[in-house]
Amino acid sequence: MLPTTPPPTTPNALLAGVSRRSLVKAAGVGGLLAVAGGGWVFRALRGFGPAKAGYFVFDELEADIMEQLARACFPGAPDWPFSADELGVARFVDLYVSQLYPDMQGLFRTLLRAVNLSTVPTHGGALRSLPAEQRLAVWKAWGQSSIAVRRAGYQAVTFAMHLGYFEDDRVRAAGELTRGCDLSKGPKRPDLWSMVTSSRPSP
């Protein structure tokens, strides 16, 4: 008679050095390891590079992922008054992330990498290499996913993108959303831009 209880499994060697606390954190910001799956993907989500020139946190890969995602969400005319590139949405998200605690910065960066790789098995390529329409469709699917951790990841990135886009007075003025907003001195960027200078403080 076949046993009814499956034999215990051994831990994946790749996860042997990862603490329980780290895994709980990863699950809380998008279930990144569960979404990615597989040892080779796990390795691809690690090994952050130095910040890209002009950025505070994101390396070359992460900056490109963020730029491509922002371009798909805010392509500009005729649907949007400005494009993501015109307002520097990707750079604003990087600036926003730079103000988070270091562990949260790492989780945000891992989230971007996980989103990028999530389309490899379904679309045959990374998200940043897909046409804009497909990128946007994939991203919206994250927001409507039955998997709560995917929706949480979508909300975290979308919040930062929307802050960088809709809080820009140029967008407010273009949409005539000026009630309660003093635009007499001309449009300006969101307050966070003025709070952080181009040089980081010494640790």
C-alpha positions in Angstrom: 0.0 0.0 0.0 1.3 3.4 -0.9 2.1 5.8 1.9 -0.5 8.6 2.4 2.0 11.1 3.8 4.6 12.5 1.4 8.3 12.3 2.6 9.7 15.5 4.1 11.6 17.7 1.6 15.0 19.1 2.2 15.6 22.9 2.1 16.8 24.4 -1.2 20.5 24.9 -0.9 20.1 28.4 -2.3 17.9 29.4 0.6 20.1 27.8 3.3 21.7 31.1 4.3 18.5 33.2 4.2 17.0 34.0 7.6 13.4 33.5 8.4 13.1 37.2 9.1 14.3 38.0 5.6 11.8 35.6 4.0 9.0 37.1 6.0 10.0 40.6 4.8 10.2 39.5 1.2 6.7 37.9 1.4 5.3 41.1 2.9 6.4 43.2 0.0 5.1 41.2 -2.9 5.9 37.6 -2.2 8.9 38.1 -4.3 10.5 34.7 -3.9 7.2 32.9 -4.5 6.4 35.0 -7.5 9.8 34.4 -9.1 10.3 30.8 -8.2 13.3 28.7 -9.2 16.9 28.9 -8.2 18.1 30.7 -11.3 15.5 33.4 -10.8 16.4 33.7 -7.1 20.0 34.4 -8.1 18.9 37.0 -10.7 17.0 38.9 -8.0 20.1 39.5 -6.0 23.4 41.3 -6.6 22.4 44.9 -6.8 24.7 47.1 -8.7 25.8 50.7 -7.9 23.3 53.5 -8.6 23.0 54.6 -12.2 24.4 58.1 -12.9 21.8 60.6 -12.0 20.0 58.2 -9.7 20.2 57.7 -5.9 19.4 54.0 -5.5 18.4 52.1 -8.7 21.2 50.5 -10.7 21.2 50.4 -14.5 18.8 47.4 -14.7 16.4 48.7 -12.1 16.4 52.2 -13.6 15.6 50.8 -17.0 12.8 48.6 -15.6 11.3 51.6 -13.8 11.6 53.9 -16.9 10.0 51.3 -19.2 7.1 50.7 -16.7 6.6 54.5 -16.3 6.6 55.0 -20.0 3.9 52.4 -20.5 1.7 53.9 -17.8 2.2 57.6 -18.8 3.0 57.6 -22.6 2.0 61.3 -23.0 -0.3 62.8 -25.6 -3.1 62.3 -26.5 -4.1 60.4 -23.4 -1.9 62.2 -20.9 -0.8 65.8 -20.8 2.9 64.9 -20.2 4.9 61.7 -20.7 6.7 60.0 -17.8 10.0 61.0 -19.4 9.0 64.7 -19.5 8.3 64.7 -15.8 11.0 62.4 -14.7 8.7 59.9 -13.1 11.2 57.1 -12.9 13.8 59.4 -11.3 11.1 60.6 -8.8 10.4 57.0 -7.8 14.1 56.4 -7.3 14.2 59.6 -5.2 11.2 58.4 -3.2 12.8 55.0 -2.6 16.0 56.7 -1.4 14.1 58.1 1.5 13.0 54.6 2.7 15.0 52.5 5.2 17.8 50.4 3.6 15.9 47.1 4.0 12.8 48.5 2.3 15.0 49.9 -0.5 16.3 46.4 -1.1 12.8 45.0 -1.1 11.6 47.6 -3.6 14.5 46.9 -5.9 13.8 43.2 -5.7 10.2 43.8 -6.5 11.2 45.6 -9.7 13.4 42.7 -10.7 10.6 40.2 -9.9 8.1 42.1 -12.0 10.6 42.3 -14.9 11.2 38.5 -14.8 7.6 37.6 -14.3 6.9 37.8 -18.0 9.7 35.4 -19.1 7.6 32.2 -18.9 4.4 33.9 -20.2 5.7 36.2 -22.9 9.1 34.8 -23.7 11.0 37.9 -22.6 11.5 40.3 -19.7 8.9 43.0 -19.1 11.2 45.8 -20.0 11.7 44.3 -23.5 8.0 44.0 -24.3 6.0 46.5 -26.4 4.4 49.3 -24.3 0.9 47.9 -24.7 2.0 44.5 -23.4 3.9 46.1 -20.5 0.9 48.0 -19.5 -1.4 45.0 -19.7 0.9 42.9 -17.6 1.2 45.7 -15.0 -2.6 46.1 -14.8 -2.9 42.3 -14.3 -0.6 42.6 -11.3 -3.1 45.1 -9.8 -6.0 42.8 -10.4 -4.3 39.5 -9.5 -6.0 37.1 -7.1 -2.6 36.8 -5.4 -2.6 39.4 -2.6 1.2 39.8 -2.7 1.2 40.8 -6.3 -1.5 43.4 -5.7 0.6 44.7 -2.8 3.6 45.1 -5.1 1.5 46.8 -7.7 0.1 49.3 -5.1 3.6 50.1 -3.8 5.1 51.0 -7.1 2.0 52.7 -8.5 1.7 54.9 -5.4 5.2 56.2 -6.0 4.6 56.7 -9.7 1.4 58.5 -9.2 3.0 60.7 -6.5 5.6 61.8 -9.0 3.1 62.4 -11.8 -0.1 63.8 -10.3 1.6 65.9 -7.7 3.5 67.8 -10.4 1.9 71.2 -10.8 2.4 71.0 -14.6 -0.1 68.1 -14.6 -2.4 70.0 -12.2 -2.4 73.1 -14.5 -2.9 71.0 -17.7 -5.9 69.3 -16.1 -7.2 72.6 -14.6 -6.9 71.0 -11.2 -5.9 74.2 -9.6 -8.5 74.6 -6.8 -6.6 75.1 -3.5 -3.3 75.1 -5.3 -1.2 78.3 -5.5 0.3 78.2 -9.0 0.9 82.0 -9.1 4.7 81.4 -9.1 4.5 78.9 -11.9 4.3 75.1 -11.9 6.8 73.2 -9.6 7.7 69.6 -9.0 6.3 67.7 -5.9 7.8 68.8 -2.6 10.0 65.7 -2.3 12.2 67.1 -5.2 12.9 70.2 -3.1 13.6 68.2 0.0 16.4 66.1 -1.4 19.5 67.6 -3.1 21.6 66.0 -5.7 24.3 65.1 -3.1 23.5 62.6 -0.4 24.4 63.4 3.2 27.4 61.6 4.8 26.4 58.5 6.8 
